[in-house]
Amino acid sequence: MGETVLARGGIDTVAAEVAAEAFLAALGVPLDSDHLRETPGRMARAWAEMLTPRPFELTTFPNDEGYDELVVARNIPVRSLCEHHLLPFTGRAWVAYLPGDRILGLSKLARVVELFACRPQTQERLTKQVADWLQDRLQPRAVGVVIAAEHSCMTLRGVNAVGSSTVTSTLLGTLRDDARSRAEFLAVTGIAP
């Protein structure tokens, strides 16, 4: 069983380059030096890359062995853009599920995080979108997602809270309803002892 998950289209890098040039000019950044002349194009390509998740095949397999313990992918890199300032936030995700009838190809847990991170986001929404998507596609007995990230909008400007991180979680199924399962998941993530 497989489902191809495609990247969103609609990126116009030529228009983005024109807009980047206007943006830099509006901020008083001169573009007449050899170092900055090509910056609008580099900006457009960089933003297009950050906003385009790679397509992937959602491969699942029958749970023939009846595996009924947590499957946890730890320390998945997260890179997204704060939708309020369009500044990056980066961190790590821990994604788990308790299989039902099907198990998932392990790399797909990281791919799902990337799918939803490659757009302007809030960390809270990102966490919930990953969990809900896995719940909808796999129909597992439980899903857990925890994301810990540092937000540039907090560290580079405003409060300048360098080193601070934000932790969000979404727990579904038995990870939400059963205290022992929840404690096991949180212990594996390092959030709870």
C-alpha positions, -999 to +999 in steps of 0.1 A: +000+000+000+015+033-010+004+069-015+025+094-033+027+127-014+037+156-037+051+189-030+029+220-034+035+239-067+030+275-076+065+290-068+075+317-092+112+322-086+115+350-112+088+370-094+104+361-061+138+374-073+122+408-084+105+410-050+137+402-032+155+429-050+128+454-042+127+442-005+165+447-001+164+481-018+136+492+005+158+482+035+186+503+021+208+474+011+229+483-020+232+456-046+259+471-067+289+451-053+301+418-067+291+402-034+255+414-034+246+416-072+233+381-073+217+381-038+181+385-049+183+354-071+200+334-043+174+346-019+146+335-043+161+301-048+168+296-010+132+305-001+118+283-028+139+254-014+128+260+022+092+261+011+092+230-010+090+195+007+104+166-013+077+142-027+077+108-011+059+075-013+040+067+019+048+030+022+030+009+047+032-028+053+009-053+070+015-057+107+018-095+102+036-101+135+010-081+155+036-057+168+019-038+197+047-016+212+056+020+204+076+028+173+095+060+180+117+081+157+138+104+178+157+136+170+142+143+136+156+176+124+129+203+121+133+234+100+104+258+094+095+294+092+076+314+118+045+326+099+044+358+119+079+371+110+091+346+083+122+339+104+134+303+108+128+281+137+148+249+141+148+220+164+141+183+169+109+162+167+101+129+183+073+110+165+058+078+177+029+056+169+014+024+183+007+002+153-027-011+143-031-032+112-002-016+093+033-004+100+050+025+083+084+027+066+105+044+092+119+071+070+084+083+064+081+097+099+108+122+091+092+129+057+059+137+073+076+162+096+093+178+065+060+179+046+044+202+071+075+221+081+081+234+046+057+263+048+051+293+071+040+277+103+033+279+140+050+252+160+017+243+177+000+238+143+030+218+129+029+194+158-008+188+154-007+185+116+020+157+118+000+138+144-034+142+127-019+132+093-004+100+107-036+092+125-057+096+093-033+077+071-023+048+094-052+044+117-028+034+145-039+028+181-019+059+192+002+088+178+026+111+197+045+140+184+068+163+204+087+192+189+114+213+207+126+243+187+144+275+190+127+304+173+148+332+156+119+356+161+126+352+199+164+349+197+175+374+170+150+402+177+124+414+203+131+397+236+165+384+224+160+352+244+191+333+231+190+296+241+153+295+248+133+267+233+096+260+229+082+225+234+049+214+219+031+180+219+001+163+205-010+129+219-037+109+203-054+075+211-039+055+240-010+080+244-036+105+254-059+083+273-035+059+291-012+074+317+013+046+315+016+048+277+019+085+279+046+083+305+065+058+284+064+080+253+074+111+273+103+092+289+116+081+255+115+117+243+134+129+274+107+153+284+097+133+315+118+110+337 
